[in-house]
Amino acid sequence: MGFADQILTPLASLPTLSPEPANMTAQAHAPVKIGSVALESPFALAPMAGMTDTAFRRLVKRRGGCGLVVTEMVSSEGLVRRIDRTLEYAEYTDEERPVSIQIFGGDPAKMAEAAQIVEGMGADVVDVNMGCPVPKIAKHQAGCSLMRMPEQAASVVRAMTRAVSIPVTVKMRSGWDETHVNALDVAGLMQDAGAAAVAVHGRTAAQSYSGRSDWDLIDEVARSLSIPVLGSGDCVAPEDLVGRLRETAIAGVLVGRGALRNPWIFEQARALGQGSAARPVTEQERGQFLLAYIDMLLSEGTDEAEGFRHTATVDRKAGPARRGVRSRERWVLNKLRALGSWYTKGFDNGSRLRVAMNHTKSLDELRNIIRDFFFVTAESIEMTPTSALDHSAGSRDAGAADQLSPVS
């Protein structure tokens, strides 16, 4: 018996949203503007290494309600040296706009040069990573370790704002540890250095993702600055996003793991904020999302019109090249397993689906597991409303069209 056959009760009880949007309407907020970049929604997709690739970002944008997407973090060193594998993380498409490319590093001159490369790629915003707690990043005076050196961090931002004309933003944590909670002071320095906006995750680097995000601190930071402040942490349901906007002085919400569990969270939050009911997501839609993601990853960099993907010039001798066709299937399998660890949470037999996804040896088997679990059939795809299949202009993702059900 295969893993697909062992999943006996697919999605017996998906989490349901209250049909009544009572008391969830967000207070009137001024439109979010980061420098010269206006956001149509105050909700943004956070950068998550290994997760928020261009395919995932496009699928999220197609569902509506997401005002800004941020790339996976990109090494300033790799950008300046024009290493192929590094530049791959910075690639994006027009469908994702407005898009922010996040870079990390601690050398002001190198970060300024990397920002110029980002601007040359046509990105709308360049973001500084001051929140990553991973030791291999922090030990190089990058990521959250910059919060231990506020003046150095200010020098980085100042150099970048002088080097480019696009907005420079900063994503930070509450501090390094519980004895060094300095987001309020550091955020002020970033504003003085020329940052156009700041995003604050309310945990320290020492906490990583344990404990709770300190939204009182985030609110205090937002009230102290004149530039927009986005808050982040523990927003896993659409009600969380709307509630934080209503209860604090933030300009927007940066959503990470909540979007991995529910890519429709932005659309649902926007509906709640407008006083409408949040549309429930069907099990077939959830299955179609994964199938579309597989196809988009497989076709990445192939069968694309010229100019579809924004890239930078590569130095082929500088470092590791991107994966070849032979390793593509293994890479896609690993990507789906990583997403599945979050995507499958919250409904019956999600753990069985995770086990099946982690043990499958081929993409054909993975597709069958997904179709069986989410009841995706040719008929269910054909029954999807026409408006839900309407791709945004410029989308040319080979093989994904028949399985995509974005809702705007």
TANORTA-V436248 format. One line per field, one symbol per residue. ss: DSSP state (H for helix, E for strand, L for the rest). psi: psi as a letter, one per 40 degrees, with the letter a starting at -180 (. if undefined). A space follows every 10 residues. Layout:
ss: ???
psi: ???
This chain:
ss: LLHHHHLLLL LLLLLLLLLL LLLLLLLLLL LLEELLEELL LLEEELLLLL LLLHHHHHHH HHLLLLLEEE LLLEEHHHHH HLLHHHHHHH LEEHHHLLEE EEEELLLHHH HHHHHHHHHH LLLLEEEEEE LLLLHHHHLL LLHHHHHHLH HHHHHHHHHH HHHLLLEEEE EEEEELLLLL LLHHHHHHHH HHHLLLEEEE EEEELLLLLL LLLLHHHHHH HHHHLLLEEE EELLLLLHHH HHHHHHHLLL LEEEELHHHH HLLLHHHHHH HHHLLLLLLL LLHHHHHHHH HHHHHHHHLL LLLLLLLLEE LLLLLLLLLL LLLLHHHHHH HHHHHHHHHH HHHLLLLLLH HHHHHHHHHL LLHHHHHHHH HHHHLLLHHH HHLLLHHHHL LLLLLLLLLL HHHLLLLL
psi: hidddegdgh fdgihiiheh fheehiihii hhhhbehhhe iehihihhhe dgiddddddd deeiehdiih iiihhddddd efhdddddde iiiddeiihh hhiiiehddd dddddddddd eeidihihhf ehehdeddef fiaeddeegd dddddddddd dddieiihih hiadadaeeg gfdddddddd ddeeieihhh hfiidddbei aihgdddddd ddeeieiihh iihfgeiddd ddddddeiei dihhhcdddd dgeedddddd dddeeiihhi hidddddddd ddddddddeh eifhihedhh iihihdedah iiiiddeddd dddddddddd dddeieihed ddddddddei eidddddddd dddefhiddd ddehiddeeh iihehfhhee deehfih.
